[in-house]
């Protein structure tokens, strides 16, 4: 069992639970976290647009099952496809920040 008594910041907690930045376990955690965020943003934007997964898939030249996998955080997505889904399918602009 991990000792959480000396934890005082979120970053310390993440490091304790998932390892230091650059380690395989931390990279895996970061990748899954980002996919979760993208999946939630997609679901919210699609529902805000009052579209079904099928309608979004038709607009973007993908399949409903693909949209579903992304929304459930189950699949990898290419950047070009992500842009197409948001910008063409949902009429939303995407911005990136590199830290």
DSSP file (Angstrom, degrees, kcal/mol; ACC not computed):
  #  RESIDUE AA STRUCTURE BP1 BP2  ACC     N-H-->O    O-->H-N    N-H-->O    O-->H-N    TCO  KAPPA ALPHA  PHI   PSI    X-CA   Y-CA   Z-CA
    1    1 A X              0   0    0      0, 0.0     2,-0.2     0, 0.0     0, 0.0   0.000 360.0 360.0 360.0 135.3    0.0    0.0    0.0
    2    2 A X        -     0   0    0      1,-0.1     2,-0.8     2,-0.0    15,-0.0  -0.502 360.0-121.0 -80.6 145.2    1.3    3.4   -1.0
    3    3 A X        +     0   0    0     -2,-0.2     3,-0.3     1,-0.1    -1,-0.1  -0.768  33.0 171.5 -90.6 111.3    1.9    6.1    1.7
    4    4 A X    >   +     0   0    0     -2,-0.8     3,-1.3     1,-0.2    -1,-0.1   0.356  52.7  98.3 -98.1   3.7   -0.2    9.1    1.0
    5    5 A X  T 3  S+     0   0    0      1,-0.3    -1,-0.2     3,-0.0    -2,-0.0   0.837  85.2  44.7 -63.5 -34.5    0.5   10.9    4.3
    6    6 A X  T 3  S+     0   0    0     -3,-0.3     2,-0.4     6,-0.0    -1,-0.3   0.337  86.0 114.4 -94.6   8.0    3.3   13.1    2.9
    7    7 A X    <   +     0   0    0     -3,-1.3     3,-0.1     1,-0.1    -3,-0.0  -0.654  25.2 156.6 -82.0 127.2    1.4   14.1   -0.3
    8    8 A X        +     0   0    0     -2,-0.4     2,-0.3     1,-0.1    -1,-0.1   0.464  58.1  47.2-127.7  -7.2    0.5   17.8   -0.4
    9    9 A X  S  > S-     0   0    0      1,-0.1     4,-1.7     0, 0.0    -1,-0.1  -0.924  76.2-120.8-133.4 160.7    0.1   18.4   -4.2
   10   10 A X  H  > S+     0   0    0     -2,-0.3     4,-2.6     1,-0.2     5,-0.2   0.898 113.9  56.0 -64.1 -40.9   -1.7   16.8   -7.1
   11   11 A X  H  > S+     0   0    0      1,-0.2     4,-2.3     2,-0.2    -1,-0.2   0.880 105.7  51.2 -61.0 -37.9    1.6   16.4   -8.9
   12   12 A X  H  > S+     0   0    0      2,-0.2     4,-2.4     1,-0.2    -1,-0.2   0.899 110.1  49.9 -64.9 -39.8    3.1   14.5   -6.0
   13   13 A X  H  X S+     0   0    0     -4,-1.7     4,-2.6     2,-0.2     5,-0.2   0.930 110.8  48.3 -64.0 -46.1    0.1   12.2   -6.0
   14   14 A X  H  X S+     0   0    0     -4,-2.6     4,-3.0     1,-0.2     5,-0.4   0.911 112.4  49.5 -61.6 -42.0    0.3   11.5   -9.7
   15   15 A X  H  X S+     0   0    0     -4,-2.3     4,-1.8    -5,-0.2    -1,-0.2   0.901 112.2  47.7 -64.9 -40.4    4.0   10.8   -9.4
   16   16 A X  H  < S+     0   0    0     -4,-2.4    -2,-0.2     1,-0.2    -1,-0.2   0.922 120.7  36.9 -64.7 -44.1    3.4    8.4   -6.5
   17   17 A X  H  < S+     0   0    0     -4,-2.6    -2,-0.2    -5,-0.2    -1,-0.2   0.826 134.6  19.1 -79.1 -33.1    0.7    6.6   -8.3
   18   18 A X  H  < S-     0   0    0     -4,-3.0    11,-0.2     1,-0.3    -3,-0.2   0.411 104.8-111.9-125.8   0.4    2.0    6.6  -11.9
   19   19 A X     <  -     0   0    0     -4,-1.8    -1,-0.3    -5,-0.4    -2,-0.1  -0.176  47.7 -41.9  94.7 172.5    5.7    7.3  -11.7
   20   20 A X  S >  S-     0   0    0      1,-0.1     3,-2.1    -4,-0.1     6,-0.3  -0.347  73.8 -81.9 -73.8 155.3    8.0   10.1  -12.7
   21   21 A X  T 3  S+     0   0    0      1,-0.3    -1,-0.1     5,-0.1     3,-0.1  -0.337 118.0  29.2 -56.5 132.9    7.6   12.0  -15.9
   22   22 A X  T 3  S+     0   0    0      1,-0.4    -1,-0.3    -3,-0.1     2,-0.1   0.209  90.0 120.3  98.9 -14.4    9.3   10.0  -18.8
   23   23 A X  S <> S-     0   0    0     -3,-2.1     4,-2.7     1,-0.1    -1,-0.4  -0.463  74.4-115.6 -79.9 158.5    8.7    6.6  -17.3
   24   24 A X  H  > S+     0   0    0      1,-0.2     4,-2.2     2,-0.2     5,-0.2   0.900 115.3  49.5 -60.5 -42.3    6.7    4.0  -19.2
   25   25 A X  H  > S+     0   0    0      2,-0.2     4,-2.0     1,-0.2    -1,-0.2   0.889 113.0  46.7 -66.7 -37.6    4.0    3.9  -16.6
   26   26 A X  H  > S+     0   0    0     -6,-0.3     4,-2.8     2,-0.2    -2,-0.2   0.906 111.2  51.5 -70.0 -41.4    3.7    7.7  -16.4
   27   27 A X  H  X S+     0   0    0     -4,-2.7     4,-2.4     1,-0.2    -2,-0.2   0.907 110.2  49.8 -61.6 -40.7    3.6    7.9  -20.2
   28   28 A X  H  X S+     0   0    0     -4,-2.2     4,-2.3    -5,-0.2    -1,-0.2   0.916 111.9  48.3 -62.3 -44.5    0.8    5.3  -20.4
   29   29 A X  H  X S+     0   0    0     -4,-2.0     4,-2.4   -11,-0.2    -2,-0.2   0.928 112.1  48.9 -60.8 -46.6   -1.2    7.3  -17.7
   30   30 A X  H  X S+     0   0    0     -4,-2.8     4,-2.4     1,-0.2    -2,-0.2   0.901 111.0  50.1 -62.6 -41.8   -0.7   10.6  -19.6
   31   31 A X  H  X S+     0   0    0     -4,-2.4     4,-2.2     1,-0.2    -1,-0.2   0.927 112.6  46.0 -63.1 -45.5   -1.8    9.0  -22.9
   32   32 A X  H  X S+     0   0    0     -4,-2.3     4,-2.1     2,-0.2    -1,-0.2   0.869 111.2  53.3 -65.7 -36.4   -4.9    7.5  -21.3
   33   33 A X  H  X S+     0   0    0     -4,-2.4     4,-2.2     2,-0.2    -2,-0.2   0.925 109.7  47.4 -63.9 -45.0   -5.7   10.8  -19.6
   34   34 A X  H  X S+     0   0    0     -4,-2.4     4,-2.5     1,-0.2    -2,-0.2   0.897 111.0  51.3 -64.6 -40.1   -5.5   12.8  -22.8
   35   35 A X  H  X S+     0   0    0     -4,-2.2     4,-2.5     1,-0.2    -1,-0.2   0.891 108.7  52.1 -64.1 -38.3   -7.7   10.2  -24.6
   36   36 A X  H  X S+     0   0    0     -4,-2.1     4,-2.3     2,-0.2    -2,-0.2   0.923 109.8  49.0 -62.3 -44.0  -10.3   10.5  -21.8
   37   37 A X  H  X S+     0   0    0     -4,-2.2     4,-2.4     1,-0.2    -2,-0.2   0.930 112.4  47.6 -62.2 -46.2  -10.3   14.3  -22.2
   38   38 A X  H  X S+     0   0    0     -4,-2.5     4,-2.5     1,-0.2    -1,-0.2   0.911 111.0  51.8 -61.3 -42.5  -10.7   14.1  -25.9
   39   39 A X  H  X S+     0   0    0     -4,-2.5     4,-2.3     1,-0.2    -1,-0.2   0.901 111.4  46.4 -63.3 -40.1  -13.5   11.5  -25.6
   40   40 A X  H  X S+     0   0    0     -4,-2.3     4,-2.4     2,-0.2    -1,-0.2   0.886 111.9  50.8 -69.5 -38.5  -15.4   13.7  -23.1
   41   41 A X  H  X S+     0   0    0     -4,-2.4     4,-2.6    -5,-0.2     5,-0.2   0.907 111.4  48.9 -63.8 -41.4  -15.0   16.8  -25.3
   42   42 A X  H  X S+     0   0    0     -4,-2.5     4,-2.7     2,-0.2     5,-0.2   0.939 111.7  48.1 -64.3 -47.6  -16.3   14.9  -28.3
   43   43 A X  H  X S+     0   0    0     -4,-2.3     4,-2.5     1,-0.2     5,-0.2   0.935 114.0  47.1 -58.2 -47.0  -19.3   13.6  -26.5
   44   44 A X  H  X S+     0   0    0     -4,-2.4     4,-2.4     1,-0.2    -1,-0.2   0.923 113.6  47.1 -63.1 -45.3  -20.2   17.0  -25.1
   45   45 A X  H  X S+     0   0    0     -4,-2.6     4,-1.8     2,-0.2    -1,-0.2   0.893 112.8  49.6 -64.8 -40.0  -19.8   18.8  -28.5
   46   46 A X  H  <>S+     0   0    0     -4,-2.7     5,-2.2    -5,-0.2     4,-0.2   0.921 113.2  45.7 -65.4 -43.4  -21.8   16.2  -30.3
   47   47 A X  H ><5S+     0   0    0     -4,-2.5     3,-1.2    -5,-0.2    -2,-0.2   0.878 110.2  54.1 -67.8 -37.1  -24.6   16.4  -27.7
   48   48 A X  H 3<5S+     0   0    0     -4,-2.4    -1,-0.2     1,-0.3    -2,-0.2   0.860 108.5  49.8 -62.4 -35.5  -24.5   20.2  -27.8
   49   49 A X  T 3<5S-     0   0    0     -4,-1.8    -1,-0.3    -5,-0.2    -2,-0.2   0.473 112.7-125.8 -80.5  -2.2  -24.9   20.0  -31.6
   50   50 A X  T < 5 +     0   0    0     -3,-1.2     2,-0.3     1,-0.2    -3,-0.2   0.913  61.5 142.5  55.9  47.1  -27.9   17.6  -31.0
   51   51 A X      < -     0   0    0     -5,-2.2    -1,-0.2     4,-0.0     2,-0.2  -0.865  47.9-131.1-116.2 150.2  -26.3   15.0  -33.3
   52   52 A X     >  -     0   0    0     -2,-0.3     4,-2.2    -3,-0.1     5,-0.2  -0.510  31.5-109.2 -86.7 166.1  -26.3   11.2  -33.0
   53   53 A X  H  > S+     0   0    0      1,-0.2     4,-2.4     2,-0.2     5,-0.2   0.887 121.6  53.8 -60.5 -38.2  -23.1    9.3  -33.4
   54   54 A X  H  > S+     0   0    0      2,-0.2     4,-2.3     1,-0.2    -1,-0.2   0.910 107.3  49.1 -64.4 -43.4  -24.4    8.0  -36.7
   55   55 A X  H  > S+     0   0    0      2,-0.2     4,-2.1     1,-0.2    -1,-0.2   0.912 112.3  48.5 -63.2 -42.2  -25.1   11.6  -38.0
   56   56 A X  H  X S+     0   0    0     -4,-2.2     4,-1.4     1,-0.2    -2,-0.2   0.901 110.4  51.5 -64.4 -40.8  -21.6   12.7  -37.0
   57   57 A X  H  X>S+     0   0    0     -4,-2.4     5,-2.3     1,-0.2     4,-0.8   0.911 109.2  50.4 -62.3 -42.6  -20.0    9.7  -38.7
   58   58 A X  H ><5S+     0   0    0     -4,-2.3     3,-0.6     1,-0.2    -2,-0.2   0.910 110.0  50.4 -62.2 -42.8  -21.9   10.4  -41.9
   59   59 A X  H 3<5S+     0   0    0     -4,-2.1    -1,-0.2     1,-0.2    -2,-0.2   0.789 118.2  38.1 -65.2 -28.0  -20.8   14.0  -41.9
   60   60 A X  H 3<5S-     0   0    0     -4,-1.4    -1,-0.2    -3,-0.2    -2,-0.2   0.367 109.7-112.2-110.8   4.1  -17.1   13.1  -41.4
   61   61 A X  T <<5S+     0   0    0     -4,-0.8    -3,-0.2    -3,-0.6     2,-0.2   0.819  80.1 110.2  71.0  30.5  -16.8    9.9  -43.6
   62   62 A X      < -     0   0    0     -5,-2.3     2,-0.3    -6,-0.2    -1,-0.2  -0.545  68.9 -96.4-119.5-170.8  -16.3    7.6  -40.7
   63   63 A X    >>  -     0   0    0     -2,-0.2     4,-1.9     1,-0.1     3,-0.5  -0.805  23.3-121.2-110.2 153.5  -18.4    4.9  -39.1
   64   64 A X  H 3> S+     0   0    0     -2,-0.3     4,-2.6     1,-0.2     5,-0.2   0.890 114.9  57.2 -56.2 -40.7  -20.7    5.1  -36.0
   65   65 A X  H 3> S+     0   0    0      1,-0.2     4,-2.2     2,-0.2    -1,-0.2   0.845 105.0  51.5 -62.1 -33.4  -18.7    2.4  -34.4
   66   66 A X  H <> S+     0   0    0     -3,-0.5     4,-2.2     2,-0.2    -1,-0.2   0.924 110.2  47.6 -68.8 -45.0  -15.5    4.5  -34.8
   67   67 A X  H  X S+     0   0    0     -4,-1.9     4,-2.7     1,-0.2    -2,-0.2   0.913 112.3  51.4 -60.4 -42.9  -17.2    7.6  -33.2
   68   68 A X  H  X S+     0   0    0     -4,-2.6     4,-1.6     2,-0.2    -2,-0.2   0.917 108.4  50.5 -60.9 -45.5  -18.4    5.3  -30.4
   69   69 A X  H  <>S+     0   0    0     -4,-2.2     5,-3.0     1,-0.2     6,-0.6   0.907 112.3  47.2 -60.9 -42.1  -14.9    3.9  -29.7
   70   70 A X  H ><5S+     0   0    0     -4,-2.2     3,-1.8     1,-0.2    -2,-0.2   0.941 110.8  51.1 -65.0 -46.1  -13.5    7.4  -29.5
   71   71 A X  H 3<5S+     0   0    0     -4,-2.7    -1,-0.2     1,-0.3    -2,-0.2   0.762 112.2  48.0 -63.3 -24.1  -16.2    8.6  -27.2
   72   72 A X  T 3<5S-     0   0    0     -4,-1.6    -1,-0.3    -5,-0.2    -2,-0.2   0.322 113.4-118.6 -97.8   7.3  -15.5    5.6  -25.0
   73   73 A X  T < 5S+     0   0    0     -3,-1.8    -3,-0.2   -38,-0.2    -2,-0.1   0.784  78.6 122.8  65.3  28.3  -11.8    6.2  -25.0
   74   74 A X      < +     0   0    0     -5,-3.0     2,-0.3    -6,-0.2    -4,-0.2   0.521  59.2  48.3-101.3  -7.5  -11.2    2.8  -26.6
   75   75 A X  S    S-     0   0    0     -6,-0.6     2,-0.2    -9,-0.1    -2,-0.0  -0.898  75.4-111.2-135.5 162.2   -9.3    3.7  -29.7
   76   76 A X        -     0   0    0     -2,-0.3     2,-0.4    -3,-0.0    -6,-0.1  -0.617  32.6-155.5 -83.7 150.5   -6.4    5.7  -31.1
   77   77 A X        -     0   0    0     -2,-0.2     2,-0.2    -7,-0.1     3,-0.0  -0.994  12.0-128.1-132.3 135.1   -7.3    8.6  -33.3
   78   78 A X     >  -     0   0    0     -2,-0.4     4,-2.5     1,-0.1     3,-0.2  -0.515  23.9-122.3 -76.4 148.2   -5.2   10.3  -36.0
   79   79 A X  H  > S+     0   0    0      1,-0.2     4,-2.5     2,-0.2     5,-0.2   0.895 112.3  53.8 -57.8 -42.7   -4.8   14.0  -35.7
   80   80 A X  H  > S+     0   0    0      1,-0.2     4,-2.1     2,-0.2    -1,-0.2   0.870 110.2  47.4 -62.4 -36.3   -6.3   14.5  -39.2
   81   81 A X  H  > S+     0   0    0     -3,-0.2     4,-2.7     2,-0.2    -1,-0.2   0.903 110.1  52.2 -71.2 -41.1   -9.4   12.5  -38.2
   82   82 A X  H  X S+     0   0    0     -4,-2.5     4,-2.3     2,-0.2     5,-0.3   0.928 111.2  47.3 -59.2 -45.8   -9.8   14.4  -35.0
   83   83 A X  H  X>S+     0   0    0     -4,-2.5     4,-3.3     1,-0.2     5,-0.5   0.927 111.9  50.3 -62.4 -45.2   -9.6   17.7  -36.8
   84   84 A X  I  X>S+     0   0    0     -4,-2.1     5,-1.9     1,-0.2     4,-1.6   0.908 110.6  49.6 -59.8 -43.5  -12.1   16.5  -39.4
   85   85 A X  I  <>S+     0   0    0     -4,-2.7     5,-1.0     3,-0.2    -1,-0.2   0.935 120.1  35.0 -63.3 -46.6  -14.6   15.3  -36.8
   86   86 A X  I  <5S+     0   0    0     -4,-2.3     6,-2.8     3,-0.2     4,-0.4   0.936 126.7  35.3 -75.4 -45.8  -14.5   18.6  -34.8
   87   87 A X  I  <5S+     0   0    0     -4,-3.3     4,-0.3    -5,-0.3    -3,-0.2   0.911 131.4  25.1 -81.4 -42.0  -14.2   21.1  -37.6
   88   88 A X  I  <<S+     0   0    0     -4,-1.6    -3,-0.2    -5,-0.5    -2,-0.1   0.916 130.9  37.7 -85.3 -48.8  -16.2   19.5  -40.4
   89   89 A X  I   <S+     0   0    0     -5,-1.9    -3,-0.2     1,-0.2    -4,-0.1   0.884 134.4  20.0 -72.1 -39.3  -18.6   17.4  -38.4
   90   90 A X  S   <S-     0   0    0     -5,-1.0    -3,-0.2    -4,-0.4    -1,-0.2   0.440  94.1-125.5-113.6  -2.1  -19.2   19.7  -35.4
   91   91 A X        +     0   0    0     -4,-0.3     2,-0.4     1,-0.2    -4,-0.3   0.878  65.1 135.7  56.9  40.5  -18.2   23.1  -36.8
   92   92 A X        -     0   0    0     -6,-2.8     2,-0.3    -9,-0.2    -1,-0.2  -0.914  51.6-130.5-116.5 144.7  -15.7   23.6  -34.0
   93   93 A X        -     0   0    0     -2,-0.4     2,-0.4    -3,-0.1   -10,-0.0  -0.745  17.4-143.6 -94.8 145.0  -12.2   24.9  -34.2
   94   94 A X        -     0   0    0     -2,-0.3     2,-0.3   -11,-0.0   -11,-0.0  -0.883  14.7-172.5-109.1 137.4   -9.3   23.1  -32.6
   95   95 A X        -     0   0    0     -2,-0.4     2,-0.4     2,-0.0    -2,-0.0  -0.946   8.9-150.5-124.4 150.6   -6.4   24.8  -30.9
   96   96 A X        -     0   0    0     -2,-0.3     2,-0.4     2,-0.0    -2,-0.0  -0.934   6.4-166.0-122.9 144.6   -3.2   23.1  -29.6
   97   97 A X        -     0   0    0     -2,-0.4     2,-0.5     0, 0.0    -2,-0.0  -0.999   8.1-156.6-126.9 129.6   -0.9   24.1  -26.8
   98   98 A X              0   0    0     -2,-0.4    -2,-0.0     1,-0.1     0, 0.0  -0.923 360.0 360.0-108.0 126.5    2.5   22.5  -26.4
   99   99 A X              0   0    0     -2,-0.5    -1,-0.1     0, 0.0     0, 0.0   0.390 360.0 360.0-108.7 360.0    4.0   22.7  -22.9
